[in-house]
Amino acid sequence: MHTLKAMLLILFTSIAISVQAGWQDLLNELPDSAKDVLLSNDAADAAGVTAISSEEMIAGLKEALNTASALAVNSLGEQGGFLDNPTVRIPMPEELSWIEKGLRQAGQQDMADEFVITINRAAEQAVPLALDQFQSAIANLTVKDAEGILYGSEDAATKYFRKHSESTLRDEFLPIVQQTTSSAGVTSTYQDIMRKVGSFSSFLQPELVDLDQYVTDKALDGLFAVVAQEEKRIRDDPVARSSELLKKVFDF
């Protein structure tokens, strides 16, 4: 690309000196070696995908997807992965915000805090399950998929993951969340809160306070949000491209 820029500089300088000269005339005046470099680089730029082979493109995308998904799962699956990350931290369900406010006003802030902690702990324990599903989606990557990701939006890979794994992940997350919320104390804490609220809980619609489904949905949203962050980092930051293949695929 540096050679191309040099050739273009020569051309633009020539144009400035002799504005009457046509493009073909200027091109004819260049040495044959310079013409070859200019035309071959232009052709490669125009074709884009020809700069790398299909095999390299798929291998590079698989490496990038494995890297981004592993980083996301590992960071969220550790203690504090959700709770200490303001981007994905799971709050009290919006439908219960009035309860949280009432608890805090009544001096029961510890109960409200414990509830938020336990639902985030449940998400942290469920997330590691995603890695196998992500790896399965990566293994099934086609040339068409790879082209769509490589030349798509900055979150094209994340959208690919959502399309090919979200439904299965939701089905697999839910029983893990149910088990985890129970063992982590979410259910008992929620029941304690409902006892504190008393008869006012009857005004809530049951489907609005399905805690396990709520935690599952928020865990998935947080997971894909962090995958998107890692994807963007690989696309934008050359330092994040940890292998020669990644550098070639994302910097051609």
Secondary structure, 3 states (H helix, E strand, C coil): CHHHHHHHHHHHHHHHHCCCCCHHHHHHHCCHHHHHHHHHHHHHHHHCHHHCCHHHHHHHHHHHHHHHHHHHHHHHCCCCCCCCCCCCCCCCCHHHHHHHHHHHHCCCHHHHHHHHHHHHHHHHHHHHHHHHHHHHHHHCCCHHHHHHHHCCCCCHHHHHHHHHHHHHHHHHHHHHHHHHHHHHCHHHHHHHHHHHHHHHHHHCCHHHHCHHHHHHHHHHHHHHHHHHHHHHHHHHCHHHCCCHHHHHHHCC
